[in-house]
Amino acid sequence: MKAAWENYRSAPPKGTRLLESHRVKTDRLHSLSVTSDNGTFPVLLLQGKDAIQAFVNACPHQFLPLDQRSDNILSSDGELIRCSNHDAAFRLSDGEGVEGLGLGECLDAIPTHIDEQGWIVIGEASTH
């Protein structure tokens, strides 16, 4: 069974590099458009307490980009992502909707790992 992010027509293949990990800073959002043979795919990268989190940049309420109206979508305590269109709120740790139109919804998480060169890469790390 595919993870939700893989159901997007423009989802890039596993193994796609996103950004050098040292460029992701705490309390800072990185909105990226990743282009592959499948098309252009919107990604949000954020530094959580324990790891870098990656989500599809689409509010599950109407699938508009979370940062469409403002790039200031991270709460002051760094715990919530707020949709700039609807003010729906989602936990950074797992993408679960916790306020407003986000209740009962969840952001589509993208699994990532950091490769040997320090890049954030889509997909789980291989265990050779």
Buried (B, 14 or more C-beta within 10 A) or exposed (E): EEEBBBEBEBBBEEEBEBBEBEEBEEEEBBBBEBEEEBEEBBBBBBBBEEEBBBBBBBBBBEEBBBBBEEEEBBBEEBBBBBBBBBEBBBBBEEBBBBBBBBEEBBBBBBBBBBBEEEBBBBBEEEEE
